[in-house]
Amino acid sequence: MTQPLVTSTVKTTCPYCGVGCGVLATPQADGSVTIAGDPDHPANFGRLCSKGSALGETLSLEGRLLHPEINDERASWDDALDLVASRFQAAIAEHGPQSVAIYGSGQLLTEDYYVANKLMKGFIGAANIDTNSRLCMASSVAGHKRAFGSDTVPGNYEDLEQADLIVLVGSNLGWCHPVLYQRIVAARTARPDLKVVLIDPRRTVSADIAELHLPVAPDGDSALFVGLLAHLDHLGVTNSDYISAYTKGFEATLLAAEDWDIARVAEATGLSPLSITRFYDLFARTAKVVTVYSQGVNQSAAGTDKVNAIINCHLATGRIGKPGMGPCSVTGQPNAMGGREVGGLANMLAAHMDFAPETVDRVSRFWGSDRVAEAPGLKAVDLFAAMGRGEIKAVWIMATNPVDSMPEADAVRDALKACPFVVVSDMNRATDTMDLAHVRLPAAGWGEKDGTVTNSERRISRQRPFLALPGEARPDWWIIKEVARRLGHAKAFGYFSPGQIFAEHVALSAFENDGNRDFDLSGLGGADYETMPPVQWPVRSKPIARMFGDGRYFTPDGKARFLPIQPPPPFAPAPGSFVLNTGRVRDHWHTMTRTGKAARLSAHMAEPFVEIHPADANALGIRRANLVRLSNRHGSALVRALVTDRQQRGQLFVPMHWTDQFASNGRIDALVTSKVDPVSNQPALKMALVHAEPVGVRLFGFLVSANKPNLAVDYWALAPAAKGWRAELAMVEEPANWEDFLAATFGTRAAFQSIRDERSGRRAFVLIEDGQLIAALYTAPDPVLVSRQWAVDLLGETDLSASEVLAGRPGADRPDGGAIVCSCMGVGINTITEAVTRHGCTTVEAVGALTRAGTNCGSCRAEIRGIVDANRLIAAE
């Protein structure tokens, strides 16, 4: 554990999703850190999700990069920084500034982002700095700019509680933004008339509060909202006064939509005419509507058009800029919006300015540089493609893992292997991207970093340090400015604190602004950086929480723009192929570099899986919990089958979290095509075509181990346990010598005790020393029937006997809570089932009162409700 920097409670901000929750972090005398939600923060009012609640469990130094490395050898900071500067300088001198690039992350703080963007665009003179935010919200940025003239999210979180209808589009809010979801749940409890519609190909947990779920066909969103615009006009509920006074382009947009009647929309979306009509009429008759959209909209080859199709409906009805109404983009990363503010995307300059000649001149004068880039640079997909062609000679990757998160991830890995010089700044020594670095730079992590982030409602919050920098780790802004100094730009990068950088960022936002640009922090000039409370931008004389209430937009004439949208044709995959949808699970984050450390965050879902409809599984001969190989021309993945009718036929869902650090072949983005939206260049991460087939397996296995096992089998998925490790295994052939296999796997030649059931082929191997479990392995020809959480919990027990562990399930004297459902409270399915069948709990609230399940972040409540419903009849007998 890193050493505490302070001993008192520190107000900081969660490093996960774009909700931007306030966190209270309190270092303890034993080196641990107590985490709680900040009741005063306006994003979460004290509530945290399972990931945020477990932040204290992710702060260990295990796996941290603690000193610089050059070519796998420890190096000094001076040697590492000198090498980075000299190699970048040499590439620029020989091949020009377009030969170098920076690839950043929404995990960077705004101050880090600002310095990186200033170096690349302002002093190297090329705009080849892009970010993994390109993968999550670039289409929303493009849609905002087309409609509003600026990248402005109009409303705020309060609108969710003030709305009478909330439309969730391509957003599993219940799992991906649980705190916002629970704010909606609370509002709906207080006002039962609040309606929710879920538009998503999958029936996710977010459907739990929805009156209507529309399982739209892939990329059918555009047609659905184009048809809605036509329907609103047909019913006469468009706001002609608002359209006339504050917008342009309505007639052309309506002309493009008028042929999209309900029958045509039904054909394009796969929805029934009745359900479409219900949605349209609900939208038409409800004045206060908020449309919340996320990756299901953005991660599409038509993502920008989807965004504008949604915005068109709000502009046409004047439902924007007022309490309880408007389009609302929720971002996936904690500082995706902060990166947008400082120009972290390759098509932005700084402070929400673009590359128009007058803005280039303005930023040049402010930065005091005659080298400012004059045109957009390479965006993420194009950047790695150019690298693969040999055009990028040096790249610096900061706080992200593109070998796993980029589309066509195998090609990205090959491009990095071929790049002459790769620098990676990160916390962790072992990531799939870090493995390819020529220079590794140890960066500060959450709890050690000092700066600001901006959430999805434009709220800037402080991220404050409470842990000392471990080893030789340094803040990202310091690392960047030291390279800038070595490149000859010491005067422009003479920063000594993040507060100084933030002050410059504030000054640039206000420079020659006069209210003509949306991003304006002039009201923060001279503010106390250390004590600055959460504040929404723009901040002029005072903060502005809700934009466009006055009907004034940031286009040249001040009017919003309608965009005519032509929906793409219905997507029809070839026979025998499936549409692959990628996304997130409840308790993990991106490529698990942080959440992969917390045992309870792996307890709910501990291995990569594919959701497949029962009819599709039956047709392919795929049984529950069997292994499935997914493949296409870009790559392949091996995942566990989760057979469920939540998934539509012909479609598959696989989470994007698993990497080569946690699974043998779970890098699902290797299968995703690099096709991008033509306006935003955001890749279509939810629409790959793949083949699926069952995998023949001789033995399945499950193990627990006090020490990290060495897994050299055909399939494995590894996860931490509270006192060790757990892993799922599968083997095409049985080991020829079990003693050798156990020794190689567990690193010991000690004698294991074992049992074998000759009839079923099941085996168990156990090593106990002094009454403590060192290792256990269970194998079977079918998926192993072992009480997994019980076996994991045995790692912390004493006075164990081999016989009880070999049984693979607890005796009558030892309760088995079952597979974890509530990660926050560690409550399993058996405990919840018993609450229903033995104690008469008939509601989620009653289960929570008895077991505490579902009483923290609430993202497991839909699953609890399913367990209650499934067991209610048994309880009544």
Secondary structure, DSSP 8 states (H G I E B T S, - for coil): ---BS-SS-EEEE-SSSTT--EEEEEE-TTS-EEEEE-TT-TTTTT---HHHHTGGGG---TTB--S-EETTEE--HHHHHHHHHHHHHHHHHHH-GGGEEEEE-TTS-HHHHHHHHIIIIIII----EEEGGGGTTHHHHHHHHHHHSS------THHHHH-SEEEEES--HHHHSHHHHHHHHHHHHH-TT-EEEEE-SS--GGGGG-SEEE---TT-HHHHHHHHHHHHHHHT-S-HHHHHHHEE-HHHHHHHHTT--HHHHHHHH---HHHHHHHHHHHHH-SSEEEEE-HHHHSSTTHHHHHHHHHHHHHHHT-SSSTT-EEEE--SSTTHHHHHHHT-STT--BTTB-S-HHHHHHHHHHHT-S----S----HHHHHHHHHTT---EEEEES--HHHHSSSHHHHHHHHHHSSEEEEEESBS--TTGGG-SEEEEB--TTT--EEEE-TTSEEEEE---B---TT-B-HHHHHHHHHHHTT-TGGG---SHHHHHHHHHHHHHTT-TT-SS---GGGTT--TTT---EES-BSSSB-SS-STTS--SSTTS-EE-------------TT-EEEEEE--SS--TTSTTGGG-HHHHSS--S-EEEE-HHHHHHHT--TT-EEEEEETTEEEEEEEEE-TTS-TTEEEEES---TTTBSS--GGGGS---B-TTT--B-TT-EEEEEEE---SEEEEEEESS-----SSEEEEEEETTEEEEEEEESS--S-HHHHHHHHHS-----EEEEETTTTEEEEEEEETTEEEEEEEEESSS----HHHHHHGGG-SS--HHHHHTSS--TTS----SEEETTTTEEHHHHHHHHHTT---SHHHHHHHH-TTSSS-TTHHHHHHHHHHHHHHHH-
